[in-house]
Amino acid sequence: MVIPAKYNAQAKSIMLVDKMTHRFRHNLMQMHKSLLNTSFKRTKFNILSLSWQRGKRINWHHQLVKSLFPLLILISFVAVLWGNSFTPVTAQTPRQEIRGVWITNNDLNIFKDRQKVQDSVKKLRQLNFNTLYPVVWNSGYVMYPSVVAKRLDIQPFVFRGSDGHDILADVIDKAHRQNLLVVPWFEFGFMAPPTSELALNKPEWFTQKRNGSQTSISAAGEVMWLNPFHPEVQQFITNLLLELANNYDIDGIQFDDHMSLPHEFGYDKYTVALYRQETKKNPPADAQDPEWVSWRANKITDFMVRLNERVKQIKPKAIFSVSPNYYDFAYKFQLQDWLNWVRLNIVDELIVQVYRENQDQFNAKISRPEMQEVQQIIPTGVGIMAGLRTKPVSMRQIKSQVRAAQQRGLGVVFFYYESLWNNSSEPLNERLTGFKSLFPYPALRLAAD
């Protein structure tokens, strides 16, 4: 029984005494009945039962009850205390701690080899990682044999392993044998290089800036942006994801900061006509006009809702993961309203990318109010830079950032696999020992059905 907070201390005491008294009486009666129905020998049981039915009392029975009465009181009292100590309470299901790593194109030389895959996932399991995020969409190409890509004539080749095998299928199989989850990473989202077959063969699918430019500069170089408001683009993305969900034993799918649109874009003919149709106005010249930003962000949100529904129809327990930038930047500059996605209950896991060298800046980003809000709802983590080929990151910095995340109840995902122990200034053994110290105990996650 849960006592409402409005009751005062006296009322609580009265209710507790009444509750204990009721249990005492109940337990005493049960013990008394048990005594009457128990005997050391079958014959004594029959005699006692018959005598009781006839209203007769046997003297030795009275003596036995009398002698055992103090013991009965003690047993009843202990039973009350025992019961009180195990009063049921409403408990929240503990959220699973995320300990993951992204597998990028740079890691293909490792992950296209079956033996190296086996060794890698075994090492990650020994270091108590629990989730892999292998890239499956990069530079306008899929990283697995795709009927969808072949039908659209946008990919003249297929990524294969050293034995001609399906790399993704092999990673999934070996990772699952080590109890690691596999959540394929849809890295490029709506982004594609202008030299890709996708950009060359489907120019009408791409959007533009107000000045007519179709490209922007990203960490991947010069890129174009698929129009997230175009129905054919939406169907293409949906078909790729359904192909993954139907053909592979995946535990989820992840979208990152590229499942968005830079705020300068959206001035293509299709989007301008759609905006006029719905608002009776032309798009503002100011790309950061609040109404114009909101309209485009809401359109992307609507698509993500539908995408979630389609994936969940095939795999109801699949993890719908999102790895964006911090919220203010994501919404204002990338039209990615991921906080609303969480509130709409379409996100099962959030990994916010916080690639900062300065510890104070890192701490500030992972302590933002929206992070605290989301981690009360779903598993939440931080994307941490483990190093680049041209810029290694020290184990000291990695430890400091992981500890800061853990102190706030956040999981971590490292970018990226190769940089965990290669291209580092520290010896391999020192890196391995460092990661082992971060996760001294296992933290298994539940796989999707």
C-alpha positions as MATLAB code, in Angstrom:
seq = 'MVIPAKYNAQAKSIMLVDKMTHRFRHNLMQMHKSLLNTSFKRTKFNILSLSWQRGKRINWHHQLVKSLFPLLILISFVAVLWGNSFTPVTAQTPRQEIRGVWITNNDLNIFKDRQKVQDSVKKLRQLNFNTLYPVVWNSGYVMYPSVVAKRLDIQPFVFRGSDGHDILADVIDKAHRQNLLVVPWFEFGFMAPPTSELALNKPEWFTQKRNGSQTSISAAGEVMWLNPFHPEVQQFITNLLLELANNYDIDGIQFDDHMSLPHEFGYDKYTVALYRQETKKNPPADAQDPEWVSWRANKITDFMVRLNERVKQIKPKAIFSVSPNYYDFAYKFQLQDWLNWVRLNIVDELIVQVYRENQDQFNAKISRPEMQEVQQIIPTGVGIMAGLRTKPVSMRQIKSQVRAAQQRGLGVVFFYYESLWNNSSEPLNERLTGFKSLFPYPALRLAAD';
ca = [
       0.000    0.000    0.000;
       1.415    3.387   -1.026;
       0.612    6.161    1.482;
      -0.238    9.460   -0.287;
       2.121   12.315    0.491;
      -0.708   14.451    1.872;
      -1.056   12.220    4.951;
       0.799   13.468    7.992;
       3.175   11.429   10.122;
       0.488   10.527   12.634;
      -1.796    9.127    9.964;
       1.071    7.096    8.566;
       1.805    5.628   11.986;
      -1.841    4.693   12.576;
      -2.092    3.009    9.186;
       1.150    1.115    9.763;
       0.020   -0.138   13.184;
      -3.336   -1.177   11.761;
      -1.608   -2.958    8.904;
       0.765   -4.822   11.265;
      -2.084   -5.753   13.592;
      -4.070   -7.179   10.695;
      -1.098   -9.205    9.510;
      -0.395  -10.395   13.067;
      -3.936  -11.697   13.488;
      -3.936  -13.288   10.088;
      -0.601  -15.031   10.628;
      -1.619  -16.202   14.104;
      -4.811  -17.773   12.760;
      -2.890  -19.426    9.945;
      -0.383  -20.885   12.388;
      -3.186  -22.097   14.622;
      -4.959  -23.804   11.720;
      -1.695  -25.305   10.561;
      -1.100  -26.728   14.007;
      -4.528  -28.336   14.081;
      -4.031  -29.890   10.662;
      -0.549  -31.222   11.357;
       0.473  -34.220   13.383;
       3.474  -36.281   14.126;
       1.570  -39.460   13.352;
      -1.470  -40.201   11.189;
      -3.386  -41.768   14.075;
      -3.064  -38.717   16.270;
      -4.406  -36.582   13.417;
      -7.520  -38.751   13.121;
      -8.174  -38.686   16.877;
      -7.737  -34.917   17.073;
      -9.999  -34.305   14.084;
     -12.725  -36.569   15.422;
     -12.522  -35.061   18.902;
     -12.737  -31.539   17.485;
     -15.838  -32.401   15.446;
     -17.572  -33.769   18.569;
     -16.746  -30.626   20.556;
     -14.336  -32.434   22.849;
     -11.022  -31.069   23.872;
      -7.982  -33.117   24.630;
      -5.940  -31.826   27.525;
      -2.605  -32.411   25.892;
      -3.687  -30.270   22.938;
      -4.369  -27.328   25.268;
      -1.015  -27.773   26.886;
       0.711  -27.886   23.514;
      -0.938  -24.683   22.264;
      -0.219  -22.954   25.563;
       3.419  -23.927   25.491;
       3.827  -22.874   21.883;
       1.953  -19.568   22.214;
       5.081  -17.413   22.809;
       6.713  -19.065   19.827;
       3.649  -18.336   17.687;
       3.793  -14.667   18.664;
       7.473  -14.489   17.754;
       6.916  -16.206   14.406;
       3.994  -13.897   13.593;
       6.007  -10.796   14.457;
       8.896  -11.929   12.268;
       6.437  -12.681    9.463;
       5.066   -9.130    9.668;
       8.544   -7.634    9.526;
       9.469   -9.924    6.644;
       6.358   -8.941    4.738;
       6.911   -5.246    5.328;
      10.497   -5.438    4.138;
       9.340   -6.900    0.824;
       6.368   -4.652    0.132;
       6.132   -4.379   -3.676;
       7.155   -1.026   -5.158;
       6.879    0.373   -8.645;
      10.320    0.081  -10.237;
      11.542    1.574  -13.488;
      13.155   -0.723  -16.036;
      16.882    0.098  -16.030;
      18.009    1.660  -19.299;
      20.698   -0.236  -21.109;
      24.120    1.394  -21.168;
      25.417    2.015  -24.674;
      29.041    1.040  -25.313;
      29.542    1.187  -29.028;
      31.840    1.933  -31.923;
      31.233    3.099  -35.479;
      32.688    1.001  -38.292;
      33.541    3.322  -41.191;
      34.816    2.966  -44.741;
      38.309    3.287  -43.279;
      37.719    0.004  -41.465;
      36.788   -1.994  -44.582;
      40.259   -3.494  -44.955;
      39.680   -5.150  -41.591;
      36.019   -6.006  -41.860;
      36.139   -7.526  -45.338;
      38.330  -10.333  -43.923;
      36.400  -13.059  -42.088;
      39.180  -13.910  -39.637;
      39.861  -10.266  -38.834;
      36.159   -9.719  -38.207;
      36.116  -12.638  -35.804;
      39.195  -11.356  -33.977;
      37.822   -7.811  -33.852;
      34.421   -8.643  -32.393;
      36.036  -11.008  -29.903;
      38.363   -8.213  -28.773;
      35.438   -5.799  -28.436;
      33.526   -8.342  -26.380;
      36.515   -8.836  -24.080;
      36.657   -5.064  -23.596;
      32.950   -5.127  -22.670;
      31.614   -3.226  -25.670;
      28.039   -4.131  -26.601;
      27.078   -2.442  -29.896;
      28.502   -2.112  -33.422;
      27.397    0.541  -35.911;
      28.685   -0.601  -39.334;
      28.258    1.879  -42.190;
      25.791    0.767  -44.882;
      25.194    4.027  -46.810;
      28.110    6.241  -47.788;
      28.874    8.582  -50.709;
      25.696    7.602  -52.543;
      26.435    3.870  -52.363;
      25.215    0.991  -50.227;
      27.708   -1.327  -48.565;
      25.801   -4.553  -49.216;
      24.282   -6.292  -52.270;
      21.207   -4.154  -52.999;
      18.405   -4.886  -55.421;
      17.095   -1.353  -54.865;
      20.374    0.277  -55.937;
      20.771   -2.071  -58.892;
      17.243   -1.411  -60.138;
      17.868    2.357  -60.116;
      21.233    1.911  -61.870;
      23.041    4.038  -59.282;
      25.711    1.541  -58.245;
      27.760   -0.307  -60.873;
      29.585   -2.409  -58.273;
      28.963   -4.402  -55.095;
      31.094   -4.244  -51.954;
      32.293   -7.785  -51.241;
      34.555   -9.415  -48.708;
      37.900  -11.029  -49.495;
      36.108  -14.336  -50.126;
      33.446  -12.676  -52.242;
      31.094  -12.832  -49.284;
      28.506  -10.383  -47.945;
      30.446   -8.193  -45.483;
      27.408   -7.016  -43.531;
      26.008  -10.523  -43.124;
      29.377  -11.755  -41.864;
      29.717   -8.914  -39.343;
      26.199   -9.535  -38.038;
      26.771  -13.267  -37.672;
      30.076  -12.984  -35.839;
      28.973  -10.068  -33.662;
      25.843  -11.897  -32.551;
      27.962  -14.904  -31.593;
      29.738  -12.572  -29.151;
      26.438  -11.080  -27.893;
      27.083   -7.748  -29.592;
      24.211   -5.819  -31.153;
      24.533   -4.660  -34.760;
      22.802   -1.412  -35.724;
      23.656   -0.507  -39.357;
      24.586    3.136  -39.773;
      22.924    5.135  -42.562;
      25.828    7.568  -42.523;
      25.299    9.909  -45.469;
      21.536   10.326  -45.026;
      20.357   12.815  -47.684;
      23.933   13.649  -48.669;
      25.786   12.447  -51.796;
      28.879   13.569  -53.745;
      28.174   15.361  -57.055;
      30.258   12.726  -58.870;
      28.165    9.778  -57.651;
      25.897    7.882  -60.035;
      22.994    8.880  -57.812;
      23.653   12.589  -58.408;
      24.375   12.104  -62.105;
      21.399    9.846  -62.865;
      18.779   11.488  -60.634;
      19.415   15.264  -60.801;
      15.733   16.002  -60.179;
      16.030   14.421  -56.738;
      18.422   17.092  -55.461;
      17.618   20.445  -53.922;
      19.409   23.783  -54.149;
      20.166   27.072  -52.427;
      18.399   30.347  -53.249;
      21.270   31.386  -55.536;
      20.938   28.158  -57.520;
      24.000   26.426  -56.064;
      23.514   22.717  -55.399;
      26.574   21.932  -53.311;
      27.997   22.609  -49.877;
      31.252   21.765  -48.151;
      31.168   19.074  -45.486;
      33.666   16.901  -43.620;
      33.348   14.529  -46.590;
      34.201   17.276  -49.075;
      31.863   18.822  -51.640;
      28.404   17.252  -51.502;
      24.887   17.629  -52.861;
      21.683   17.128  -50.907;
      18.766   14.894  -51.778;
      15.474   16.734  -51.423;
      13.912   15.291  -48.231;
      10.507   16.711  -49.245;
      10.368   14.930  -52.613;
       8.162   11.790  -52.551;
      10.491    9.828  -54.840;
      13.455   10.540  -52.576;
      11.457    9.487  -49.546;
      10.434    6.257  -51.265;
      14.040    5.544  -52.256;
      15.299    5.939  -48.688;
      12.392    3.873  -47.377;
      13.085    1.068  -49.845;
      16.743    0.880  -48.811;
      15.808    0.579  -45.145;
      13.101   -2.004  -45.749;
      15.590   -4.008  -47.803;
      17.935   -4.022  -44.817;
      15.211   -4.944  -42.350;
      13.876   -7.761  -44.517;
      17.168   -9.339  -45.554;
      19.416   -9.004  -42.503;
      19.211   -9.945  -38.842;
      19.810   -6.359  -37.748;
      19.076   -5.034  -34.272;
      18.127   -1.592  -35.518;
      19.066    1.216  -37.879;
      20.892    4.460  -37.147;
      20.639    7.897  -38.767;
      23.113   10.652  -37.998;
      23.428   14.402  -38.528;
      23.132   13.974  -42.306;
      19.513   12.822  -42.070;
      18.810   16.524  -42.326;
      19.156   19.497  -44.651;
      21.425   22.539  -44.314;
      19.181   25.547  -43.754;
      20.383   27.250  -46.976;
      18.716   24.556  -49.087;
      15.082   24.055  -50.096;
      14.768   26.583  -52.918;
      14.335   24.025  -55.700;
      11.234   24.190  -57.917;
       9.442   21.283  -56.257;
       9.849   22.581  -52.693;
       9.007   26.182  -53.610;
       5.782   25.035  -55.292;
       4.870   22.861  -52.296;
       5.457   25.747  -49.889;
       3.301   28.072  -52.002;
       0.559   25.480  -52.161;
       0.448   25.038  -48.383;
       1.096   28.606  -47.189;
       0.012   30.782  -50.148;
       3.383   32.531  -49.857;
       6.814   32.372  -51.434;
       9.683   31.028  -49.340;
      11.424   33.866  -47.462;
      14.720   35.131  -48.805;
      16.139   34.664  -45.329;
      16.978   30.960  -45.057;
      16.778   31.223  -41.262;
      13.321   32.768  -41.154;
      11.636   30.962  -38.195;
       8.493   30.028  -40.119;
      10.483   28.757  -43.096;
      12.800   26.770  -40.802;
       9.839   25.279  -38.933;
       7.992   24.284  -42.111;
      10.969   22.388  -43.514;
      11.898   20.822  -40.164;
       8.323   19.611  -39.711;
       8.366   18.017  -43.162;
      11.496   16.066  -42.255;
       9.884   15.055  -38.964;
       6.787   13.790  -40.790;
       8.988   11.634  -42.997;
      10.874   10.221  -40.016;
       7.570    9.281  -38.369;
       6.520    7.341  -41.472;
       9.958    5.764  -41.770;
       9.764    4.560  -38.187;
       6.340    3.033  -38.818;
       7.558    1.097  -41.852;
      10.638   -0.282  -40.102;
       8.634   -1.270  -37.016;
       6.124   -3.135  -39.173;
       8.914   -5.518  -40.130;
      10.929   -5.487  -36.900;
       8.781   -4.173  -34.025;
      11.678   -4.246  -31.552;
      14.312   -2.782  -33.872;
      16.264    0.125  -32.378;
      15.471    3.362  -34.223;
      18.684    5.191  -33.405;
      19.608    8.816  -34.099;
      23.066   10.390  -33.798;
      22.758   14.158  -34.358;
      24.636   17.281  -33.342;
      23.625   19.150  -30.203;
      20.059   20.395  -30.470;
      20.373   24.149  -31.077;
      22.746   23.597  -33.973;
      20.819   20.619  -35.362;
      17.513   22.482  -35.494;
      18.611   25.960  -36.578;
      21.250   24.981  -39.100;
      20.269   21.456  -40.183;
      16.463   21.507  -39.797;
      16.768   18.371  -37.675;
      14.243   18.608  -34.837;
      15.447   15.492  -33.052;
      14.117   16.539  -29.656;
      10.631   16.541  -31.145;
      11.345   13.102  -32.623;
      12.062   11.806  -29.136;
       8.917   13.418  -27.758;
       6.924   11.815  -30.571;
       8.248    8.440  -29.396;
       9.905    7.496  -32.680;
      13.485    7.393  -31.337;
      14.649    4.399  -29.286;
      18.226    5.550  -28.757;
      20.050    8.874  -28.986;
      23.800    9.383  -29.491;
      24.720   13.080  -29.594;
      28.007   13.749  -31.380;
      30.259   15.886  -29.182;
      33.650   16.073  -30.857;
      35.427   18.599  -28.639;
      39.033   18.592  -27.448;
      38.400   21.069  -24.643;
      37.015   19.235  -21.608;
      34.965   22.204  -20.363;
      33.278   22.583  -23.747;
      32.645   18.843  -23.832;
      31.106   18.901  -20.350;
      28.879   21.837  -21.255;
      27.454   20.066  -24.307;
      26.665   16.811  -22.490;
      25.051   18.685  -19.593;
      22.470   20.541  -21.677;
      18.809   20.360  -20.539;
      17.665   18.410  -23.601;
      20.227   15.707  -22.825;
      18.860   15.402  -19.312;
      15.307   15.264  -20.640;
      15.998   12.566  -23.202;
      17.991   10.280  -20.917;
      14.924    9.996  -18.685;
      13.067    8.474  -21.646;
      15.444    6.378  -23.762;
      19.043    5.080  -23.700;
      21.231    8.109  -24.383;
      24.905    8.390  -25.175;
      27.672   10.631  -26.453;
      29.672   10.281  -29.645;
      33.351   10.585  -28.678;
      36.266   11.057  -31.051;
      38.825    8.279  -30.579;
      41.089    9.690  -33.273;
      41.595   10.304  -36.973;
      44.330    9.056  -39.258;
      45.759   12.554  -39.425;
      44.951   13.529  -35.849;
      45.275   10.940  -33.062;
      43.519   11.410  -29.729;
      45.281   10.529  -26.499;
      43.978    7.897  -24.112;
      44.012   10.546  -21.425;
      41.490   12.684  -23.319;
      39.334    9.663  -24.120;
      39.252    8.608  -20.472;
      38.343   12.100  -19.282;
      35.447   12.360  -21.702;
      34.140    8.859  -21.050;
      34.268    9.407  -17.285;
      32.368   12.675  -17.671;
      29.681   10.915  -19.710;
      29.428    8.022  -17.259;
      29.106   10.394  -14.300;
      26.007   11.804  -15.996;
      24.524    8.391  -16.693;
      25.323    8.523  -20.414;
      26.639    5.799  -22.678;
      29.379    6.299  -25.272;
      30.043    5.470  -28.926;
      33.520    5.929  -30.374;
      34.372    7.299  -33.788;
      35.778    5.034  -35.112;
      36.977    1.387  -34.888;
      40.479    1.694  -36.387;
      41.322    4.706  -34.228;
      40.618    2.807  -31.019;
      44.139    1.365  -31.145;
      45.755    2.315  -34.459;
      47.249    5.691  -35.450;
      47.887    6.412  -31.803;
      50.889    7.796  -29.973;
      50.443    5.188  -27.212;
      51.495    1.532  -27.512;
      48.751   -0.980  -28.335;
      48.818   -2.594  -24.890;
      48.381    0.784  -23.240;
      45.339    1.543  -25.413;
      43.806   -1.862  -24.678;
      44.376   -1.457  -20.949;
      42.875    2.012  -21.102;
      39.649    0.862  -22.751;
      39.410   -2.100  -20.392;
      39.526    0.283  -17.437;
      36.611    2.260  -18.863;
      34.325   -0.779  -18.963;
      35.482   -3.177  -16.224;
      32.170   -5.056  -16.217;
      29.877   -6.329  -18.996;
      26.710   -4.432  -19.913;
      24.696   -6.620  -22.248;
      21.898   -5.176  -24.359;
      18.704   -6.893  -25.466;
      18.634   -7.939  -29.112;
      15.683   -7.179  -31.381;
      13.446  -10.081  -32.355;
];
